[in-house]
Amino acid sequence: MKLRFVWIGKTKRAPMKELIESYLKRVGKFARVEAVELRDRDEVGDDPRRIIEREGEDILERVDRDPFVILLDQRGREIDSFKMAELIEKHRLAGSKQITFVVGGHFGVSEEVRKRADFQLALSRMTLTHEMARLLLIEQVYRAFAIIHDLPYQK
């Protein structure tokens, strides 16, 4: 199984980047991993709707043919770590070739991206920085694999 992480913008803070890379390596022990950073579209002007549309087009180009897409969205469904493990394991056992996680830009995502998502996941009802959301997502994916494999990390 392959796990893709698609997000808008680069991780700029060195300590955050280091932690994200560390968890990506940890997840890589259980599945093939790819992180795709799409550029933010602030160059289209100050209109958030135009930025959302443009970033949405970029996201859809990358996930168009992906078999299962999980969109991180504050309005999505909150699940605990064990449910995340069940979700990943269900797809692994079903022979899914890939799960793609999408983190939108600062203004959110287009309605087209929402419609394309197979599952909308909320990490929290609180607003998180995008870098923090990336880290929390990848840590939870690693935690899910620790739960699946009964490793001491999750206890």
C-alpha angles and dihedrals in degrees: 000000000000127000119204124193113197119184142159118250135008125284099248106179109085097216091050092046090051092052093047091050090048092055092043088057091048092051087047089069089068104032142006108272133203126179116197119193112197118197118255113246102224088131092077089074138261096306108111091201092059091047092050091048094049095045089046090056090051092050093047091051088057100043102032095112100027112126099222125018124190115194119202106224131159088227092052129102119289115223132175126242093264092054089049088053090049091050094051094042092048090056093043093051091045088058097249108172096207147009117199122202117200127200112187130212131278093279095046130246136302123261088248090060090049091051091049093053116098092202133016114212128193116201088192141338086241120091112254130189111255091243091053091047090053092051094046092048095051092044090053091049089052090047089052090056090047088054092046091051095038093239120167094243093085097049 
